[in-house]
Amino acid sequence: MDLNNAQLGKEYVIQNIETDDEELDTFLFSLGCYSGEKITVVSRRKSGCVVAIKDARYSIDAQLAAAITVK
């Protein structure tokens, strides 16, 4: 399941991040967004969602949310 289908407020574990951009992968890793890390969808917006990773919140677009697979 990707983040677009995740329930609000429920904590998930990132399974995989499927992007074709190595620079984006490196950026996400620097934010703490990588396989095995816990992530929570805090709210949804028309263009994406707000997620909590570790002690921070980030706004991501729907395309990136679709690339993040969680379990």
C-alpha positions in Angstrom: 0.0 0.0 0.0 1.3 3.5 -0.7 0.9 6.6 1.4 -2.1 7.9 -0.7 -4.1 4.9 0.7 -2.8 5.0 4.3 -5.1 5.8 7.2 -4.7 9.2 8.9 -3.0 9.0 12.3 -1.9 5.3 11.9 1.8 4.6 12.2 3.3 2.6 9.3 6.7 1.2 8.5 8.3 2.2 5.2 8.8 -0.8 3.0 10.2 0.7 -0.2 10.6 4.0 -2.0 10.4 3.8 -5.8 11.8 6.8 -7.5 13.9 7.2 -10.6 15.8 10.2 -9.2 18.9 9.4 -7.2 19.1 13.0 -5.9 15.5 12.7 -4.5 16.4 9.3 -2.9 19.4 11.0 -1.2 17.2 13.9 0.0 14.6 11.6 1.4 17.2 9.6 3.2 18.6 12.8 4.8 15.1 13.5 6.1 14.9 10.0 7.7 12.6 8.6 5.0 14.0 5.2 4.2 13.1 1.5 4.4 12.3 0.3 8.0 11.6 3.8 9.3 8.2 4.6 10.9 5.9 7.2 9.1 2.5 8.6 9.9 0.1 10.5 7.6 -0.9 13.5 9.7 -3.3 15.1 7.2 -4.4 15.1 3.5 -4.4 17.9 1.0 -5.7 18.1 -2.5 -2.1 18.1 -3.8 -0.7 15.5 -1.4 -0.3 14.9 2.3 1.6 15.9 5.5 3.6 13.1 7.0 5.5 12.7 10.3 8.9 11.1 10.2 10.8 10.9 13.5 10.2 14.3 15.2 9.4 16.3 12.1 6.5 16.9 9.7 6.9 17.2 5.9 4.4 18.1 3.1 4.8 15.8 0.1 2.9 15.7 -3.2 0.7 12.9 -4.3 3.2 11.6 -6.8 5.9 11.1 -4.1 3.3 9.7 -1.7 2.5 7.1 -4.3 6.2 6.1 -4.6 6.4 5.4 -0.8 5.2 1.8 0.0 4.3 1.1 3.6 3.1 -1.9 5.6 
